[in-house]
């Protein structure tokens, strides 16, 4: 197993910077840290040769263990050729939800 895995202590100690930055875990899971202090779990995966980004939820509402579990469930769907649902946790609504797509900066 990789030795540079995220821990709860590392995630809690993360401080925002002047721009977005990522803390990587294993298997494409990462924590996106926003300049406003938001911490968002994301999973990058490929399906049919195309790169996709799966939104799992925000920290601390979704902890590290739960984010890893959601990633594994979504990963099993991708292995079957199924696109995972738009949000992993399902408990928080994403803003601007019309159409379910978001523009990349």
C-alpha distances in whole Angstrom, upper triangle without the diagonal:
4,6,9,9,12,14,17,19,18,19,22,23,23,27,28,29,32,31,28,24,21,17,14,11,9,11,14,15,17,19,23,25,28,31,33,30,28,25,24,21,21,19,19,20,22,25,27,26,27,25,25,24,23,24,23,25,25,24,25,26,23,20,17,16,19,18,14,17,19,17,16,20,21,18,20,23,22,21,25,26,27,27,26,28,29,27,24,26,29,31,32,34,33,36,38,37,40,39,35,35,34,35,33,34
4,6,6,10,12,16,17,16,17,20,21,20,24,25,26,29,27,25,21,18,14,12,9,8,10,13,13,14,17,20,22,26,28,30,27,26,23,22,19,19,17,18,19,21,24,27,26,26,23,23,22,22,23,22,24,24,22,24,26,22,20,16,16,19,17,15,17,20,17,17,21,21,19,21,24,23,22,26,27,28,27,26,28,28,27,24,26,29,30,31,33,32,35,37,36,39,38,34,33,32,33,30,31
4,6,9,11,15,15,14,16,19,19,19,22,24,25,28,27,24,21,18,14,12,10,10,13,15,15,15,17,20,22,25,27,29,26,26,22,22,20,20,19,20,22,24,27,30,29,29,26,26,24,24,25,23,24,24,22,23,26,23,20,16,16,20,18,16,19,21,19,19,23,24,22,24,27,26,26,29,30,31,30,28,30,30,29,26,27,31,31,32,34,33,36,38,37,41,40,36,35,34,34,32,32
4,7,9,13,13,11,13,16,16,15,18,20,21,24,23,21,17,14,10,9,8,9,12,13,13,12,14,17,18,22,24,26,23,22,19,19,17,18,17,18,20,23,26,29,28,27,24,24,22,22,22,21,22,21,19,21,23,20,18,14,16,19,17,15,18,20,18,19,22,23,21,24,26,25,25,29,30,30,29,27,29,28,26,24,25,29,29,29,31,30,32,35,35,38,37,33,32,31,31,28,29
4,6,10,11,10,11,14,15,14,18,20,21,24,23,20,17,13,10,8,5,7,10,12,10,10,12,15,17,20,23,24,21,20,17,17,14,15,15,16,18,21,24,28,27,26,23,22,20,19,20,18,19,18,17,18,20,17,14,11,12,15,13,11,15,17,15,16,19,20,18,21,24,23,23,27,27,27,26,24,26,25,23,21,21,25,26,26,28,27,30,32,32,35,35,31,30,29,30,27,28
4,7,8,6,7,10,11,11,15,17,19,22,21,18,15,12,8,7,5,8,12,12,10,9,9,13,14,17,20,21,18,17,13,14,12,14,14,16,19,22,25,29,28,26,23,22,19,18,18,16,16,15,13,14,17,14,11,8,10,13,11,11,14,16,14,16,19,19,19,22,24,23,24,28,28,28,26,23,25,24,22,19,19,23,23,23,26,25,27,30,30,33,33,29,29,27,28,26,26
4,5,5,6,9,10,11,15,17,20,23,22,20,17,14,11,11,9,12,15,16,13,12,11,15,15,19,21,22,18,17,14,15,14,16,17,19,22,25,28,32,31,30,26,25,22,21,20,17,17,16,13,13,16,14,10,7,9,13,12,12,15,17,16,17,20,21,21,24,26,26,27,30,31,30,28,25,26,26,23,20,20,23,23,23,26,26,28,31,31,35,35,31,31,29,31,28,29
4,5,5,6,9,10,14,16,19,23,22,20,18,15,12,13,12,14,17,18,14,13,12,15,15,18,20,20,16,16,13,14,13,16,18,21,23,27,29,33,33,31,28,26,23,21,19,16,15,14,10,10,13,11,8,6,9,11,12,12,15,16,17,18,21,22,22,25,26,27,28,31,32,30,29,25,26,25,22,19,18,22,21,21,24,24,27,30,30,33,34,30,30,29,30,28,29
4,5,5,6,9,12,15,18,22,22,20,18,16,13,14,13,17,20,20,17,15,13,16,15,18,20,20,16,16,14,16,16,19,20,23,26,30,32,36,35,34,30,28,25,24,22,20,18,16,12,12,15,14,11,10,13,15,15,16,18,20,20,22,24,25,25,28,30,30,31,34,35,34,32,29,29,28,25,23,22,25,24,24,27,26,29,32,32,36,36,33,32,31,32,30,30
4,6,5,6,10,13,15,19,19,17,14,13,9,11,11,14,18,17,15,12,11,13,12,16,17,18,15,15,12,14,14,17,18,21,24,27,30,34,33,31,27,26,23,22,20,19,18,15,12,13,16,15,12,10,13,16,15,15,18,20,19,21,24,24,24,27,29,29,30,33,33,32,30,28,28,27,24,22,21,25,24,24,26,25,27,30,31,34,35,31,31,29,30,27,27
4,5,5,9,11,14,18,17,15,13,11,8,11,11,14,17,16,13,10,8,11,10,13,15,16,12,12,9,11,11,14,16,18,22,25,28,32,31,29,25,23,20,19,17,15,14,11,8,9,13,11,9,8,12,13,12,13,17,17,17,19,22,22,22,25,27,26,28,31,31,30,28,25,25,24,21,19,18,21,21,20,22,22,24,27,27,31,31,28,27,25,27,25,25
4,6,9,11,15,18,18,17,15,14,12,14,14,18,21,20,16,14,11,13,11,14,15,15,11,11,9,12,13,16,19,22,25,29,31,35,34,32,29,27,23,22,19,17,15,12,9,8,12,12,10,10,13,15,14,16,19,20,20,22,24,25,25,28,30,30,32,34,34,33,30,27,27,26,22,21,19,22,21,20,23,22,24,28,28,32,33,29,29,27,28,27,27
4,6,10,13,17,17,16,14,14,12,15,15,19,22,21,18,15,12,14,11,14,15,15,11,13,11,14,15,18,21,23,27,30,33,37,36,33,30,28,25,24,22,20,18,15,12,12,16,16,14,13,17,18,17,19,22,23,22,25,27,27,28,31,32,32,34,37,37,35,33,30,30,28,25,24,23,26,24,23,26,25,26,30,31,34,35,31,31,29,29,27,27
4,7,9,13,13,12,10,10,9,12,14,18,20,19,16,13,10,10,8,11,11,12,9,10,9,12,13,16,18,21,24,28,31,34,33,31,27,25,22,21,19,18,17,14,11,12,16,15,14,13,17,18,17,18,22,22,21,24,26,26,26,30,31,30,32,35,35,33,31,28,28,26,23,22,22,25,24,22,24,23,24,27,28,32,32,29,28,25,26,24,23
4,7,10,11,11,10,11,11,15,17,21,23,21,19,15,12,11,8,9,9,10,7,10,10,13,15,18,21,22,26,29,32,36,34,32,28,26,23,23,21,20,18,15,13,14,17,18,17,17,20,21,20,21,25,24,24,27,29,28,29,32,33,32,35,37,37,35,32,30,30,27,25,24,24,26,25,23,25,23,24,26,28,31,32,29,28,25,26,23,22
4,7,8,8,8,10,12,15,18,21,24,21,19,15,12,10,6,6,5,7,5,8,9,12,15,17,20,21,25,28,31,34,33,30,26,25,21,22,19,20,17,14,13,15,18,18,18,18,22,22,20,22,25,25,24,27,29,28,29,32,33,32,34,37,36,34,31,29,28,26,23,23,23,25,24,22,23,21,21,24,26,29,30,27,26,22,22,20,19
4,5,7,8,11,12,16,19,23,25,22,20,16,14,11,8,7,5,9,8,11,12,14,17,18,21,22,26,29,32,35,33,30,26,25,22,23,21,22,20,17,17,18,21,21,21,21,25,25,23,25,28,27,26,29,31,30,30,34,34,33,35,38,37,36,32,30,30,27,25,26,26,28,27,25,25,23,23,25,27,30,31,28,26,23,22,20,18
4,7,9,13,15,19,22,25,27,24,22,19,16,13,10,8,5,9,10,12,14,16,19,20,23,23,27,29,32,35,33,30,26,25,23,24,22,23,22,19,19,21,24,24,24,24,28,28,25,27,30,29,28,32,33,31,32,36,36,34,37,39,38,36,33,32,31,28,26,27,28,29,29,26,26,23,22,24,27,29,30,28,26,22,21,18,16
4,6,10,13,16,20,23,24,21,19,16,14,10,8,7,5,9,10,12,13,14,16,17,19,20,23,26,29,31,29,26,23,22,19,21,19,21,20,17,18,20,22,22,23,22,26,26,23,25,28,27,25,29,30,28,29,33,32,31,33,36,34,33,30,28,28,25,24,25,25,27,27,24,24,21,20,22,24,26,27,25,22,19,18,15,12
4,7,10,13,16,19,20,17,16,12,10,7,6,5,6,9,10,10,10,11,13,13,16,16,20,22,25,28,26,23,20,18,16,17,15,17,16,14,15,18,20,19,20,19,23,23,19,21,24,23,21,25,27,24,25,29,29,27,30,32,31,29,26,25,24,21,20,21,22,24,24,21,21,18,18,20,22,24,25,22,20,16,16,13,11
4,7,10,13,16,18,15,13,10,8,6,5,7,9,12,11,11,10,11,12,12,14,15,18,21,24,27,25,23,19,18,15,17,16,17,16,15,15,17,20,19,18,17,21,21,18,19,23,22,20,23,25,23,23,27,27,26,28,31,30,29,26,24,24,22,21,21,22,24,24,22,23,20,21,22,24,27,27,24,21,18,18,15,14
4,6,10,13,14,11,10,6,6,5,6,9,12,14,13,12,9,9,10,10,11,12,15,19,22,25,23,21,17,16,13,14,14,14,15,13,13,16,18,17,16,14,18,18,15,16,19,19,17,20,22,20,20,24,25,23,25,28,27,26,23,22,22,20,19,18,20,22,23,21,22,20,21,23,24,27,26,23,21,19,19,16,15
4,7,10,13,11,9,5,5,7,8,11,14,16,14,13,10,10,10,10,12,13,16,19,23,26,24,23,19,18,15,16,15,15,15,14,13,15,17,15,14,12,15,16,13,14,18,17,16,18,21,20,20,23,24,23,25,28,27,27,24,22,23,22,20,19,19,23,23,22,23,21,23,25,26,29,29,25,24,22,22,19,19
4,7,9,7,6,4,6,9,11,14,17,19,17,16,12,12,10,10,10,11,13,17,20,23,22,20,17,16,14,14,15,14,15,15,14,17,19,16,15,12,14,16,12,12,16,16,13,16,19,18,17,20,22,20,22,25,25,24,22,20,22,21,19,18,19,22,23,23,24,22,25,27,27,29,29,25,24,22,23,20,20
4,7,7,5,5,8,11,13,17,20,22,19,17,14,13,10,10,10,11,13,17,20,23,22,21,18,17,15,15,15,14,15,15,14,16,18,15,13,10,11,13,10,9,13,14,11,13,16,16,15,18,20,19,20,23,23,23,21,20,21,21,19,17,18,22,23,22,24,23,26,28,27,30,30,26,25,24,25,22,23
4,6,6,8,11,14,17,20,23,25,23,21,17,16,12,12,10,11,12,15,18,21,20,20,17,16,15,15,16,15,17,18,17,19,20,17,15,11,12,14,11,9,12,13,10,11,15,14,12,16,18,16,17,21,21,21,20,18,21,21,19,17,19,22,24,24,26,25,27,29,29,31,30,27,26,25,26,23,25
4,6,9,12,15,18,21,25,26,24,22,18,16,13,11,8,8,9,12,14,18,17,16,14,14,13,13,15,14,17,18,18,21,21,18,17,13,14,14,12,9,12,12,9,9,13,12,9,12,15,13,13,17,17,18,17,16,18,19,18,16,18,21,23,24,25,24,27,28,27,30,28,25,24,23,24,22,24
4,6,10,12,16,18,22,23,22,19,16,14,11,8,5,5,7,10,13,16,15,14,11,11,10,10,12,12,15,16,17,20,20,17,16,14,15,15,12,10,13,12,9,11,14,12,10,14,15,13,14,18,17,17,16,15,17,17,16,14,17,20,22,22,23,21,24,25,24,27,25,22,21,20,21,18,20
4,7,10,13,16,20,21,19,16,13,11,7,6,4,7,9,13,16,19,18,17,14,12,10,9,10,9,12,13,13,16,16,13,13,10,11,12,8,7,11,10,7,10,13,11,11,14,16,14,16,19,19,18,16,14,16,16,14,12,14,17,19,19,20,19,22,24,23,26,25,21,20,19,21,19,20
4,6,9,13,16,18,16,13,10,8,6,5,6,8,11,15,18,22,20,19,15,13,11,10,10,10,11,11,12,14,15,13,12,10,13,13,9,10,13,13,10,13,16,14,14,18,19,18,20,23,22,21,19,17,18,17,15,14,15,18,19,18,20,18,21,23,22,25,25,21,20,19,19,17,18
4,6,10,13,14,12,10,6,5,5,6,9,11,15,18,21,25,23,21,17,16,12,12,10,10,10,9,9,11,13,11,11,9,13,13,10,11,15,14,12,16,18,17,17,21,21,20,23,25,25,24,21,19,19,17,15,14,15,18,18,17,18,17,19,21,21,25,25,21,20,18,19,17,18
4,6,10,11,10,8,6,5,6,7,10,12,15,19,21,25,23,21,17,15,12,12,10,11,10,9,10,13,14,13,14,13,16,16,13,15,18,16,15,19,20,18,19,23,23,22,24,27,26,24,21,19,19,17,15,15,16,18,19,17,18,15,17,19,20,23,23,19,18,16,16,14,14
4,7,8,7,6,5,7,9,11,14,15,19,22,25,28,27,24,21,19,15,16,13,14,12,10,10,12,15,14,14,14,18,18,15,17,20,19,18,22,23,22,23,26,27,25,28,31,30,28,25,23,23,20,18,18,18,20,20,18,19,17,17,20,21,24,25,22,21,18,18,16,15
4,5,5,5,6,8,11,13,16,17,21,24,27,30,28,25,22,20,16,17,14,15,13,11,12,14,16,16,17,17,21,20,18,20,23,21,21,24,26,24,25,29,28,27,30,33,31,29,26,24,23,20,18,19,19,21,20,18,18,16,16,18,20,23,24,21,19,16,16,15,13
4,5,7,9,12,15,16,20,21,25,27,30,33,32,28,25,23,20,21,18,19,17,14,14,16,19,19,20,20,24,24,21,24,27,25,25,28,30,28,29,32,32,31,34,36,35,33,30,28,27,24,22,23,23,24,24,21,21,18,18,20,22,25,26,24,22,19,19,17,15
4,6,9,12,15,17,21,22,26,29,31,34,33,30,27,24,21,21,18,19,16,13,13,15,17,18,19,20,24,23,21,24,27,25,25,29,30,28,30,33,33,32,35,37,36,34,30,28,27,23,21,22,22,23,22,18,19,17,16,18,21,24,26,23,22,19,19,18,16
4,6,10,13,16,19,21,25,28,31,34,33,30,26,24,21,20,17,17,14,11,10,12,14,15,16,17,21,20,19,21,24,23,23,26,28,26,28,31,31,31,34,36,35,33,30,27,26,23,20,21,20,22,20,18,19,17,17,20,22,25,27,24,23,20,21,19,18
4,6,10,13,16,19,22,25,28,31,30,27,24,21,17,17,14,14,11,7,8,10,11,12,14,15,18,18,16,19,21,19,20,23,24,23,25,28,28,27,30,32,31,29,26,23,22,19,17,17,16,18,17,14,15,14,14,17,19,22,24,20,20,17,19,17,17
4,7,10,13,16,19,23,25,29,28,25,22,19,16,15,12,11,9,6,5,8,10,10,11,11,15,14,12,15,18,16,16,20,21,20,22,25,25,25,27,29,29,27,24,21,20,18,15,15,14,17,16,14,15,14,15,19,19,23,24,20,20,18,19,18,18
4,6,10,13,16,20,22,25,25,22,19,16,12,11,8,8,6,4,6,9,10,9,10,11,14,13,10,13,15,14,13,17,18,17,18,22,21,21,24,26,25,23,20,17,17,14,12,12,12,14,14,12,13,12,14,16,17,20,21,17,17,15,17,15,16
4,7,10,13,17,19,23,23,20,17,14,10,9,6,5,5,6,7,10,10,8,9,9,11,10,7,10,12,10,10,13,15,13,15,18,18,18,21,23,22,20,18,15,15,13,10,9,10,13,14,13,14,13,16,18,18,21,21,17,17,16,18,16,18
4,7,10,13,16,19,19,16,13,10,7,6,5,6,7,9,11,14,14,11,12,11,14,12,9,10,13,10,9,13,14,12,13,16,16,15,18,20,19,18,15,13,13,11,10,9,11,14,15,14,15,13,16,18,17,20,19,16,15,14,16,14,16
4,6,10,13,16,16,14,11,8,6,5,7,7,10,12,14,17,16,13,14,12,14,13,9,9,12,10,7,10,12,9,9,13,13,12,14,17,16,15,13,11,12,12,11,10,12,15,17,17,17,16,19,20,19,22,20,17,16,15,17,15,18
4,7,10,14,13,11,7,6,5,6,9,11,14,16,17,20,20,17,18,16,17,16,13,13,15,13,10,12,14,11,10,14,14,11,14,17,15,15,12,12,14,13,13,13,16,18,20,20,20,18,20,21,20,22,21,17,16,15,16,14,17
4,7,10,10,8,6,5,6,8,11,13,16,19,20,23,23,19,20,18,19,18,15,14,15,13,10,12,13,10,8,12,11,8,10,13,12,12,10,10,13,13,14,14,17,19,22,22,22,20,23,23,22,23,21,18,17,17,18,16,19
4,7,6,5,4,6,9,10,14,16,19,22,24,27,26,23,24,22,22,21,18,17,18,16,13,14,15,12,10,13,12,8,10,12,10,11,10,11,15,15,17,16,20,22,25,24,24,22,25,25,23,24,21,19,17,18,19,17,20
4,5,5,7,7,10,12,15,17,21,24,26,29,28,25,26,24,24,23,20,19,19,17,14,15,15,12,10,12,10,7,8,10,7,8,8,10,13,14,17,17,21,21,25,25,24,23,25,25,23,23,20,18,17,18,19,19,22
4,6,9,10,14,15,19,21,24,27,30,32,31,28,30,28,28,26,24,23,23,21,18,18,18,15,14,15,13,9,10,11,8,10,10,13,16,17,20,20,24,25,28,28,27,26,28,27,25,25,22,20,19,20,21,20,24
4,7,10,13,15,19,21,25,27,30,32,32,29,30,28,28,27,24,23,24,22,19,20,20,17,15,17,15,12,13,14,11,13,13,15,18,19,21,22,25,26,30,29,28,26,28,28,26,26,23,21,19,20,20,19,22
4,6,10,13,16,19,22,25,27,30,29,27,28,26,27,26,22,22,23,21,18,19,19,16,15,17,15,12,14,15,12,13,11,14,16,16,19,19,23,24,27,26,25,23,25,24,23,23,20,18,16,17,16,15,18
4,7,10,14,16,19,21,24,27,26,24,25,23,24,23,19,19,21,18,15,17,18,14,13,16,15,12,14,16,13,14,12,13,15,15,16,17,21,22,25,24,23,21,22,22,21,22,19,17,15,15,15,13,16
4,7,10,13,16,18,21,24,23,20,22,21,22,20,17,17,18,16,13,15,16,12,12,15,13,11,14,15,13,12,9,10,12,11,13,14,17,18,21,20,19,17,19,19,18,19,17,14,12,12,13,12,15
4,7,10,12,15,17,20,19,17,19,18,19,18,14,15,16,14,11,14,15,11,12,15,14,12,15,17,15,14,11,10,11,9,10,11,14,16,18,17,16,14,16,17,16,18,16,13,11,11,12,11,14
4,6,9,12,15,18,17,14,16,15,16,14,11,12,13,10,9,12,12,9,10,13,12,11,15,16,15,13,9,8,8,7,7,7,11,12,15,14,14,12,15,16,15,17,16,12,11,12,14,13,16
4,6,9,12,14,13,11,14,14,15,13,10,12,13,10,10,13,13,11,13,16,15,14,18,19,18,16,12,10,9,7,5,6,8,10,12,11,11,9,12,14,13,16,15,11,11,11,14,13,16
4,7,10,12,10,8,10,11,12,9,7,9,10,7,8,11,11,10,12,15,14,15,18,19,19,16,14,11,10,9,6,4,6,8,10,10,11,11,14,17,15,18,18,14,15,15,17,17,19
4,7,9,7,6,9,11,12,10,8,11,12,10,11,14,14,13,16,18,18,19,22,23,23,20,17,14,12,11,7,7,6,8,8,7,9,9,12,15,15,18,19,15,16,15,18,18,20
4,6,6,6,8,10,13,11,9,13,14,13,14,17,17,17,19,22,22,22,25,26,26,24,21,18,16,14,11,10,9,11,10,9,11,11,13,16,16,20,21,17,18,17,19,18,20
3,5,5,6,8,11,10,9,13,14,14,15,18,19,18,20,23,24,24,26,28,28,26,23,20,19,17,14,13,11,14,13,12,14,14,16,20,20,24,25,21,22,20,22,21,22
4,5,6,9,11,11,11,14,15,15,16,19,20,20,22,25,25,26,28,30,30,28,26,22,21,20,16,14,12,15,13,12,15,16,18,22,22,26,27,23,24,23,25,24,25
4,6,10,12,10,10,14,14,13,15,18,18,18,21,23,23,24,27,28,29,26,24,20,19,17,13,12,9,11,9,9,13,14,16,20,20,23,24,21,22,22,24,24,25
4,7,8,6,6,10,10,10,12,14,15,15,18,20,20,21,24,25,26,23,21,17,17,16,12,10,7,11,10,10,13,14,17,21,20,24,24,21,22,21,24,23,25
4,6,5,6,9,10,11,12,14,15,16,18,20,21,22,24,26,27,25,23,20,19,19,15,12,11,14,13,14,17,18,21,24,23,27,27,24,25,24,26,25,27
4,5,5,6,9,10,11,12,14,15,16,19,20,21,22,25,26,24,22,19,20,19,16,13,12,16,16,17,20,20,23,26,25,29,29,25,25,24,26,25,26
4,5,5,6,9,10,11,13,14,15,17,19,20,21,23,25,23,22,19,19,20,17,13,12,16,16,18,21,21,25,28,27,30,30,26,27,26,29,27,29
4,5,5,6,8,10,11,12,14,15,17,18,20,22,23,21,20,16,16,17,13,10,9,12,13,14,17,18,22,25,23,27,27,23,24,24,27,26,28
4,5,5,6,9,10,11,12,14,16,16,18,20,21,19,17,14,15,15,12,8,8,12,13,14,16,17,20,23,21,25,24,21,21,21,23,22,24
4,6,5,6,9,10,10,12,14,15,16,19,20,19,18,15,16,16,14,11,11,15,16,17,20,20,23,26,24,28,27,23,23,23,26,24,26
4,5,5,6,9,10,11,13,14,15,17,19,17,17,14,15,16,14,10,10,14,15,17,20,20,24,26,24,27,27,23,24,24,27,26,29
4,5,5,6,8,10,11,12,14,16,17,15,14,10,11,12,10,6,7,11,13,14,16,17,21,23,21,24,23,19,20,21,24,23,26
4,5,5,6,9,10,10,12,14,15,14,13,10,12,13,11,8,10,13,16,17,18,18,22,23,22,24,23,19,20,20,22,22,24
4,5,5,6,9,10,10,13,14,13,13,11,13,15,14,11,13,15,18,19,21,21,25,27,25,27,26,22,23,24,26,25,28
4,5,5,7,9,10,11,13,11,11,9,11,13,12,9,11,13,16,18,20,20,24,25,23,25,24,20,22,23,25,25,28
4,5,5,6,9,10,11,9,8,6,8,10,10,8,11,13,16,17,18,18,22,23,20,23,21,17,18,20,22,22,25
4,5,5,6,9,10,9,9,8,11,14,13,11,14,16,20,21,22,21,25,26,23,25,23,20,20,21,24,23,26
4,5,5,7,9,9,10,9,12,15,15,13,16,18,21,22,23,23,27,28,25,27,25,22,23,24,26,26,29
4,5,5,6,5,7,6,10,13,14,12,15,16,20,21,22,22,25,26,23,24,22,19,20,22,24,24,28
4,5,5,5,6,7,11,13,14,13,17,18,22,22,22,22,25,25,23,24,21,19,19,21,23,22,25
4,5,7,9,10,14,17,18,16,20,21,25,26,26,26,29,29,27,28,25,23,23,24,26,25,29
4,6,9,10,14,17,18,17,20,21,25,26,26,26,29,29,26,27,25,22,23,25,27,27,30
4,7,9,13,15,17,17,20,21,25,26,25,25,27,27,24,25,22,20,20,22,24,24,28
4,6,9,12,14,14,17,18,21,22,22,21,24,24,21,22,19,17,18,20,22,23,26
4,7,9,11,12,15,15,19,19,19,18,21,21,18,19,16,14,14,16,19,19,23
4,7,8,8,12,12,16,16,16,16,19,19,17,18,16,13,14,16,19,19,23
4,6,7,10,9,13,13,13,13,16,16,13,15,13,10,12,14,18,19,22
4,7,10,9,12,11,10,9,12,13,10,12,11,7,9,11,14,15,19
4,6,6,9,8,8,8,12,13,11,14,13,10,11,12,16,17,20
4,6,9,9,11,11,15,17,15,18,17,13,15,16,19,19,22
4,5,7,9,11,15,17,15,19,19,15,17,18,21,21,24
4,6,7,10,13,15,13,16,16,13,16,17,21,22,24
4,7,10,13,16,14,17,18,15,18,19,22,23,25
4,7,9,13,11,15,16,14,16,16,19,20,22
4,6,9,8,11,13,10,13,13,17,18,21
4,7,6,10,11,8,10,10,13,15,17
4,5,9,11,9,10,10,12,14,16
4,6,9,8,9,8,11,13,15
4,6,5,7,8,12,15,17
4,5,7,9,12,16,18
4,6,9,11,15,18
4,7,10,13,16
4,7,10,13
4,6,9
4,6
4
